Amino acid sequence: MDKELGGKKLQMRPTTCGRNAASMRRSFSTYNALSSKRIGVFGRFDRPYATMNPQYESVVLSTFFSFYENGFVYKGLRAVYWCTHDETALAEAEVEYENHTSPTCG
């Protein structure tokens, strides 16, 4: 959507942007389902996984709210990177980016 709208997106109301994004998601989802079926891919095409699905959004919101109620959400100076495997915070030097690996991580 950013590519199609360019700078016009900044002038639009957030609700309009949301509707446009949902519309684009539906069209891409339909296209992907048709393409996948055509080449013989099996899937739940009647119930596709989509982050803009209201049920998915409600689970995300509910989970976020439980974090908030337990005091885990706060505004700080920067993001805290978290290792879900080790359940520990990561130092900035431990974070690997797509085109960069920290020299301290080997």
N, C-alpha and C positions, 0 to 999 in steps of 0.2 A: 504494500500500500504506500509506503514511503516513496518508493521509486515512481509510482504512477502519479501521486499527488504533488510531490516535490514541496515547494515552499507554501503551496496553498493549504497544506495540512495545518500549518501554524495559525492560519486565520479561521479555521473551522472550529465549531463547538465540539467539545469532547464527546457528546452523545452522537453527533454526526459521524465523527471518526470511528466510534465504536460500531455504529450500524454499517459503515463501509467495510470495516475489518471483518465483521460477521458475514456480510454478503460475499466478500472475497473468499473467506474460509469455506463457505458452503459451495461456492463454484469450484474451488480447487479440490475439495473433498469429493464432489461428484465426479470431476474429471479423473481423479486418481482411482476412484472405485471403478469407473468404466474401463479405464486403461488396464487395471489389474485383472478385472474379470475377463477382458479380451485376451490376455495372455495366459489365462488359466490359474491365476492365484486364488486360493481359497481364503476367505476372511469373513468377519462379521460386518458385512457392508451395510446391513440394515441398522446397525448400532456402531458407527465408527467412533474411535477414540478422538476426542477433540477437546483441547483445553478451554474452548469457549462454550462447552456444554454446560448448561446451568447446574446440573448435578455435580459435575467436576468442580465448578467454581464454588459451589456451596461447601464441598469438602475442604477445599483449600482455605476458604474463609473461616470455616469452623476450626480448622487446625491452627491457623494464624491467631484466631481469637483465644484459643486455649493457651498458646504461647504467651500472648499478651496478658491474660489473666494471671498467669504464673510468674510474671515479672521477667520473662526472657526477652521481651522486645523493648528496646530503648534506643534513643537517638544518641549516637556517639560521633566522634570525629571521622571515623572510617569504618568500612565493613570488617567484620571478623570472619575470616575464612575458616571453615569447619571440615574436619575429616570425619565422614560418617562411619568409616570402617573402624578407626581408632577412637572415635568420640572425643577428639581433642581439637583445640584451636591450632591453626597453622600460622607460622610466621610468614610474613610477606615473601621472604626468600624461598620458602618451601612451595609457593604457588607456581605451577608451570603454565605458561601461556602457549597458545598454538604455535607461535613462531619463536619462542624464547624459552630456554631452560635455565634456571638459576645455577650459577657455578657452584653454589654451596650444596647442591643436591646431587652432585655426582656426574 
